[in-house]
Amino acid sequence: MRAYLLLIPLALLVGGIFLALLLRAVQRGQFDDLDDPPRRMLHDED
């Protein structure tokens, strides 16, 4: 039972960190344009 007292807060902390990183990436515009970069790579003309 004592393991739960450690694991539950630890899991909430790790989940909160990942949520904060996701929100930071969204605010910085990392997910704004997901279609153009692969197309540009395929149609690259040197």
N, C-alpha and C positions, 0 to 999 in steps of 0.2 A: 504494500500500500504506500510505502514511503516513496517509492519510485514515481508514483503519479504526482506527488508534490513537486518533483523536479521536472518531470517530462512535460506536463501540461503547460507550465509557464514557459519552458524552453521552446516548445512547439509554437506557442503564441508569439513569442519573440521572433523566431525565424520567419514565421508567416508575415508578421508585421514588417520585417526588413524587406522581404520580397515584394510586398505590396507597395512600400515606399519607393523601391527601385523601379517598379513598373510605372507608378504615377509620375516619377521623375522623367522616365523615358518618354512617356506620352506628352508631358508638358514641353519637352525639348523638341518635339516633332519627329521623333524617330520612326513613328508608325504612320506618318502622313501619306507617303506615296510608296506603296508596296509593289506597284505594277511596272513603273518605268525603269528602275535599275536592271531587272533581268532582260527587258526588251532592249535596252541600250547595249547590254553586254552581247546579245545575239546579233545586233545590227551594227556593230562597231566597224567603221571603215577607216583603215589606216591610210 
